[in-house]
Amino acid sequence: MKKALFLLIMVLLTSQLELCCQTDWQWAYQGANNDGYGFIRVDDIDRHNNVYAIFPYGNSIVFKDTMFYHEGFFYNNANFAIVKHDANGNFIKAIDVFSPSNAMLSYHARLLVDNDFNIYLALEIQDTVLINEYVFVPETSYGDVILLKFNSQFELLWEQQVYGPISDNEVRGIYLADDNNVFLEVLHKGNPYVFKSVNFFDQDTAEYKTEMISVMKIGPSGNLLWRKEIRSTELEYIFAIHSTVGENGAYYCLGSAEYPIIVDGDTVFPSNDTLPAFYYDVAFKSNGQVLHSIVNYLYIQYYEKSVSSNGDYFFSAYISETVVFGDDTIVYDPELPTLLIGRMDTLYNPVWYEKLTGPLNYTFRFKLDLKDDMLFFSTDCRNSFEFADSIYDVGTKQSVLYGMFTADGELIYTKIAQGSNSVFGTDVKLDYCSNAILSGSFKGELIAGSDTLIQNDLSREDNFIAKITDLGLSKIDLGPDTTIAVSESFDLLIPDYFSNILWSTGETTNSITVSGNDLQDGINHIWVDAFQGDCFATDTILIFVIDNSGISENENNEIYFYPNPTANTLNFYSELGLNLFNVKVFNQFGVLVLQQGLLSDKIDLINLQNGIYIIEFEYKQKVTRQKIIVRK
């Protein structure tokens, strides 16, 4: 008799690598881009998986029954709309951000949604700005930064400004802290001839001459909890490239400089000012203390980074010279540019990395998002290129390569997002149910689920946001169907990521023990439903239980009789769903006592006395015999 004992462990993702598969689109939403400037950008996704995107536009834009229109010509998409879609792509609401002075508002505008569904908007203004019925006037005309807080209905709760009489301020980012407060990062541009002053929410001030970066932590009422500075010691630039909040709650600021920098007023590094331009990484703890200040002189241009719960870095980068990276030498070839994606420890020592090499240009880079230490990525691609030791050929159409790594660098899968002509990816974010929200532009036709986007003017591009199917982080898999004996048991396990769990057995823990003694002989279905916020996952496993207290001589592992011993009825099960033919039952003396031409599920033995019998049958054109016991 077949005795199978499986340890059915939940796996988060399939380990089968899929190369160049078509995207599993769910929906897409199109935004016109009539003058060829500006891109739709998905800035945030709330805990109900509503999507908040910034749609730049010139003098008009339409969203179903909502239209924003302004007289005149607006260069470079001066205005923008904040648009909210639900998790199924349905349009919910849009608010208009309009600049009568034709200042380009969307370039550095940043938005986030907190855990209470309040909306924060940070943008630079030099003149009056209208946001729906609200009017905002800068304190000066030198480039002020305004921070606005709205409730979930886009009703204004408060406004704060970063300003100065001759200051030039630039929004570099706004991020949600782990305690539901907000981090705001502002770049203050220097002036070689005069000291500048800057005011922070009328709660703090600073003077500077060289360029300076301010990192602020802001409370829910607009109060400044703390502010930290990164300054250049010389008049040359200091630049903020990318910042993020790590899964450990710290704030990480990645940038570049040409001269030593001062962090938090008392840390100057590097000490040798003859060194060439360098990249810096400054991290602040949630309470404002400096976590670390790291300088990297490698010829590696870091584009983005995400930080894991233990402080390791997931990064994307581009090499501009031959570099030594850990124990490896990565050779630079200007004809075949190389992108890097990988993980480093807290001291920038490589843990693992992969290369993408091909006919790229400056617009190509990996975009990253991190969820539970699983790294999702996307990058533009075309023609033939090599990635992670595999060769891809997507043809001449501009496409988007995306996929996922485990924390240890295992490439789970890659897929290709394509349209009828070209698709460009500008950003990617994961929602709370592990779906990917992709923003970008396209030409021609883009079919995404039940949505078809069309842009037939191939001299320009239209923008889009789209949802890609569940990537697997919130899926559960109880494993394959299996067979056990009555005396056997095994564990079923799903990750504790889910906050509400219900098994068919009535248990609510993330693991249960299944025992053959607790199940019926034959087929049993065990299922689990799991919830995490608005995310739902379920799976069912079929368990075939065989009474193994009798003796079996059947070595055919595709068919089973149960129960054995039996009192009156002998059930039959085939893993292949096949029937038995010419079924005969013989007693221990070889006398035929029962005969049945076809057996699909069971045979009646009620007229047989206690004893040992042989059941003979034709199965897949072969004659097979098995011993059975009748015990009443």
N, C-alpha and C positions, 0 to 999 in steps of 0.2 A: 504494500500500500504506500502511496505517496505520502510522505510526511514533510511538510514545508514549514520551516520556522523562520519568519522574516522579522527583522527589526525595521519597522516602518517609521522612518524619521522624516519629518517635514523638511522639504527643501524649498528655499525661497525662489530660486530661479533655475531654469533648465541649464545644464552644462553643455548642451549641444550648441556649438558655434554655428550661427547662420550667416553665410556670406552673401552680400549683395542681394538681400531679399527686399521685395516691395514693401513700402511702408504700410503699416496697419492704421490708416487714417480713421478718425472718428468723425470729426467735423472741421470746417474751416470757415473763416469770415474774412471777407475781402474789404480792403480800404484803398480808395483811389489815391494816386500820387501823381497828379496831373503835371506838375512842373519838374518832376524827376528828382526832387530833393526830399530828404527826411524819410525815416522808416518807422513803421509801427513797432512799438517796443512793449512787450509784456513786462510790467514792473513788479507786479506782485499777484499772489493767489491767496485768498483767505481760507479759513478753516472749513468753510462750506464748499470750497473749490470753485468759488466765483473768481473770474479772471479780470484783472484790471490792466488795461492797456492804454498807452498814449498814442493817439492818432494825429500826427502833424497834418496841417492843411494850409491852403492859401486863403482864398476869400469865402469858400463854402465847403460844406461837408454834410452828408445825409446819412442818418442811421434810421432805417425803417420810417417811423412817423416823426422823427426828430431831425430838424435841419438847422444848421448854423450858417449864417450868411452875413458878410460884411462888405460894404462898398469899397472899391479901390483895389489896387494891386498889392499883394503882400509877398515880398521876396523871400525865397528860401523857407517856405512853410512857416511863416512867422507865428502862426497861431497853432493851437492843438486842442483836441478834445480828450477828456478822460472817459473811457468807455468801460462799462461793466457788463460782462457776459456771465451767464450761469455755467455750470459744469457741462451742460449739453450744447453750449455754443449759442444759446438764445440771448438776444440783446435785452438787457434790463434797463440801463439808464446811461446817459451821457451828460457831461457838463462841459461847458465851453470856456476855454481860457484864451482871451482875446487881447491883443496889443494894438491899440490905435496908432502907435508910433512905428509900427512895422519892425519892432525888435524881435529877433528870433528867440522865442521863449522855450521851445521844446528841446533845444540842444543839450542843455544841462539840467532840465527838469527831472526830478526824481520823486517817486511815489512809493508809499508802503501802507499796509493795512495791519493794525495791531490785533491782538487776540480778542479784543472786544469789538472788532469790526469798525473801529474808527480809522479814518483815512488821513494820512499825513502827506502833504505836498510841499516840496522845496523847489524854488526856482529863483532865477536872477531877474531882476527888473530894473530898468533905467527910467521908466515912465509909467504912467497909469496903466493898470491891468484890470480887465473886467473878467470875473469868473461868475458866470450866470448873473444873478442880481447883485453880487458883491463887487465893490470897487476898492482897489488897493493902490495906494500912492506911496512911492518910495520916500524914505527920509531924505535922501540925496539923489543926485543924478549921476553917480559914479559907479553904478553897478552894485546894488544892494542885493542881499539874499533874504528872501522872505520864506518863512515856514508857517504853513497853515494846517490847522487840524479841523477836520469835518467829522460829523457822525456818519453812521451807515447810510443815512438818507441824503448825504452831501450838504447838510446844514452846517454852517460855519460855527465852530466852538471858540476858536481864538486864533490870533495871528501874532507872530514875533518876527523881528528883523535883525539882521547883522548888517551894520552900516557904518560909514565914516565919512567925514567931509571931503576927503580925496581918496577914499579907499576904492579898490577894484577887487571885488569878491566873486568867487566862482564856486558853485555847488559841485562837489565831487562825489557825494553819495549820502544816502540816508538809509539806516539799517535798524532793524528791530532788535533790541537787547533781549536777553533771556528772561529778564524780569518785567517785560512789557513796556519798559521805557524805550527811548529812541536815541540812537547815535546819529549825529549830523557832522559831516566833514566838509570844510570850506577851505579853499585855496585863496590866499591873499597875495596878489601880485605886487612885486616890489617896485621901487623907484630909486635909481642911483643918485638922485639929486635932493631928495627930501624924505624926511620921516613921515610915515603915515600913521593914522590912528584908526582904530576900529572898535565899534561898540557891539556887544553881544547881548541882545534882548534887553538892553538897559540894565543889565545885571553884572556886567564885567566889561573891561576895556583893555586894550593892548596897543603898544606902539611898535612899529617895525619899519625897516628900510629894505632889507633883503626879503626875499620871498618867504612866506610862512604858511604852514598848514595848521589849522585848528581842528581838533577833534572834541566834540561836545557831547555830553550825555544830558538828555532833557527829560524832565518828568512829565506826567500826564496833563498837568495844568500849565505847561510852558515854562516851568522853572528850570533854571540852569543848575544841574546837579554838580557837574564839574567840567572843566575845559583844560585840555593839554595842547602843547605846541610842539611842532617840528620846524625848526628854522635852519636856513642856510647861513653859514658864517661869511659868505661872500655875496657879491651882487648877482652872481650867476644863478641859473634857475635851480629850483627844487620842484620836482614834479610828482604828483600822486597818480599812480597807474591804476591800481585796483585795491579795493579794501573789502573786507568781509567780516562777519561775526562768526567765530568758530563754534563748533558744537560744544566746546568747553565754556562758552559765554564770553570769551575775551574778544577784543576788537583788534584786528590786524590791518595795518596800513602798509601797502607795498608801493614803492616809488623809486625814483632815480634822482641823482644829484651829481654835480661836478666838483663840489668842495665839501669839506666836513660839515656835518649838521649837528644841531643842538636839539636834544630831546628833553622836554620837560624842564628846561632851564639850567640843568646842571650836568648833562651828559654830552660830551663832544666826541664825535667819532667820524671817520677814522682819524688817528692822530697824525698821519703822514699826508699832508695836503698835496703832495706831488703825484699821488696815485691818479690814474685816469678816472673817468666817470664810473659810477658804481650804482648798484641797486641796493636799496635799504629795505629792511622789514622791521617795523616797529609795532609792538603789540602792547596793548593796555588791558589790564584786568578790568573786570566789571566795576570795581571800585575806583578806577582811575590810576592805580599804581602801574608803573612800567613793568611789563612781564619780561620783555627782552628787546634788545636792539641789535640787529644782525646786518652785516655788510657783506655783499656778494660781488666779487670782482670778475666772475666768469663772464665770458662773452655769450651769455644766455639772456635773451630778452623775455622776461616773464610777463605773460599777458594776464593770466588769472590764477587765483588759488582759492581753494576751499580748505578748511581746517577741521580735522576730525576731533572726536571727543577727547583724545589724549594729546592733542596739540600737533600731530603730524600734518604735513602739507600734501594736498593733492594739487597738482599744478599743471598749467600748460605754458609752453614757451617756444621760442624760435631761436636757433643758433645762427650767429652771424660770423663766427670764426670757429676753427677747429678747437675743441674744448676737451679737457679731461673732466669726466663726470664720474665721481666715485673711482672705481678701478678701470673704467672704460675711457677710451679716446674716441670721441665722436668727430668724424672728419667732415668739414664744411665743404660743400660743393656748390658754387653759385649757380650752376646749371640745374641742380636738383636740390632746391631748398628743403630743409628738414624741420619738421615740427616735433616737439616732444610733449608727451603726456605721461604723468607718473606720480609717484609718492616719495616724499623726503621726510626724514625725521625732524625733530625740533631744531637740530643744528644744521639742517640743509644737507645731510648725508643721504644719498639716494637709497631708497628701499627697493624700488623697482621703477622701470620706465619703459615706454615703447616709442618707436619712431614712426613718423609718417613722412615718406619721401616721394616727391613727384613734381610735376610741372605746376608749381604753386606761384601765387603772387602775394602782395602785401595784405590783401583782404582775407587771406586764409588764416584761420587760427582756431584752436580748439576752444569751444565754449563749454563751461563746466557747471554741474550742479551736483551737490552731495546730499545723500539721504541715508542716514543710519550707516555711514561709512561705505556705502555703495556709490560708485562714481559714475554718473551719467555724463556723456559728452556728445558734442556735435561739431562738425566742421564742413565747410564747403569743399567740393571736390569736382574734378572732371578728368576725362581721359583715363590714362593708366597710372596707377600709383601703388606703392607698397606700404602696408601698414601692419605692424605686429606680425611680421614674417609671412604675410599673405599678400597676393597680388590681386588688385581690383581693377576692373576696366568698366567704367560707367559710360563710355562714349563721349561725344563732344558736348552733350547737354550739361549745363551747370546743374549739379545735384548737391544733396546734403547727406553726408555720412554721419550716422549716429549709432550709439551703442552703450554698453555698460561694462564696467570692471568691478570685480570684488575688491575688498580692501587689500587683499594680498596680490592683486595684479592679474587675476585670472580674467581674461576677456570672455564674458558670458555670451555676447552676441554682437553682431554689427548688422545694420540694415541701411538701405539707400532710399532716400526720399526724392522722388522725381516727378516732374510734370511733363506736358507734351513738348515744352521748349526748355525753359531754364527755371531752376528754383535756387534762391540764395537764402541762407540762414543767417539771421542777425543775432539771435539769442535763443536760449532754451531754459525752461524752468520746469521743475517737477512739482505737481500738486500734491495734496496730502494723501491721495490714494495712489501715488506713484505713476500717474499719467504724465507724459511729457507735453508741455505747451511750447510749441515752436513758433517763433515770429520770423518774418523774412519778407522777401519779395519774389515775384514770379513773372514770367511772360508766357503767352499762349494759354493753355488750359491746365487747370489743376483740379483733379478729382479727389475729393477727400470725403470718404464715407458717402453720405447721401447728398453732399454739397459739391457743386461744380462751379469753379471760379474761372472766368474767362477774361482775358486781356489780349485782344487781337492786334493792338498797336505795338508791334515788336520794337519800335524805336524807344520805348520807355517800359517801365516796370510798374506793376501795382503791388501794394503791400498785402500781407495776410497774417492772420494768426490761426493756428490749427492745433488740434488735440490729437496726439498719437495714442494708440491703445495702451492699456495697462501694461507696464513693463515687467510686472511680476513681483515687485516688492511686497504688495499687499495680497498676493495670491497664496493659497494654501494647497498642499498636495499631500494626501495621506498615503500615497504610494500605490503600487499596483494591487489589483485584486489577488487574493491569496487563499490557500487552503491550510487548515490546521486540524490537529486531532483534538478530541475532547479534553485530553490531559494537558494540552499546551496552552500557553499564553504569551502575549507580546505587548509592547507599548506603542501607542499612537501619540504623536507629538506635533504641536504647532508652535510657532514662536510666541513669546509673551508680549510681542508688539501690540497684540489686540487686547483691548480693555474689557470687552464683553464677549464671553464664549459660552455656547450651549451645544453639548453633544446629544446625540439621540438617546444616550443612556441616562440623560438628566444631569450629568456632571458639568461643572462650569470652570474647571481648571484647564491649563494649557496642555496637559498630558493626561492620558487615561491608560489603564491596563485592561486589555481585552483577554478574557479567559474563555476557553472552549466550554467549560462547565456552565458558564452563565448564558450561553447562546443555544439556540435550537440546532438540532442536527440538520444539515443541509445549508441552504443559502441564507445568509444574514446580511443586512445592510446597516453599516455604521456611518453616520454623517455628523458633520460639525458645521455650525454657523458661527461666524466671528465678525465682530464689529470694532472699528476704531474710528470714532467720530462719525462722519458720513460715509466712511468706507466699509464695504461689506464683502466678505469672501466666504465661500462654502465649498465643501468637497464631500464625496461619498466613496466608501470603499466596500466592496463585496467580499465577505469572508465565508468560505465554504467549510463547514465543520463536519468532520467524519468521526463516527464512533469507532475508536480503535481498540475496544475491549475484546473483539473477536479476532479471527485469523484471516488474513487475506493472501491469496496466491496470485492476485492480479498484478502484473508488472506493467500494465498499460497505464501510463501516467496521464492519459487524456480522459479516462472515464472513472466514475465513482458510484458505488452502491452504498446506500445508507438507510436506516441504521443497520449495523451488523455487529451483534445479533439483532434480529427483528422478531416481532410478535406476529404481525399480520400483513404488513405492507413493506415492500422493498422499493425504495426510491432510486431513481437513476439520474445521474447528472453527467453531461459531457461538456468539457471546456470549449469544444468546437461547435456545440449545438447540434450534434449529429444524433440520429436514431439508431437503435439496434434492430437487427432482423433475425428471424428464425431462432427465437429465444426458447431454450429448453432447460428444464430443471430435472436433475437426476438425484435419486437418493443415494445413500452410501453403498448400496448394492448394485448401482448402475442402472436401476430401473427408471424409465422416463415417467415422471409423476405430473408434469405440467408443461404445456407448450403454448407459445404465443407468437404469432407471425411478426408483429411490429411492437417495439417498445420505445416510447418517447419520453416517459417520465416516471412510471411506476408499474409494478406488477403485484397482483393480489395473491398472497400466500396463506389466506385464512384457513384453507382446507388441509394444510400440511401440519403434520405432527412435529413435536420437538425433535430436533436432530440436526445432523450435518448434511448439507446438500451441495451439489455442484450446479452452478448456473452456466450454461453454454450459449454463446450468441455469435452472430456474424457482425463484425465491426470493421468498416473500411476494407471489405472484401477479405477479411481474415476471420478465422474461427478462434475465439478466445474463451477460456474457462476461468471461473473464480469460485472459491469456496465461500459459502454463506451458512449462517447458523440461524435456525428457527428456535426461539425460546419464548414460550407463552407465559 
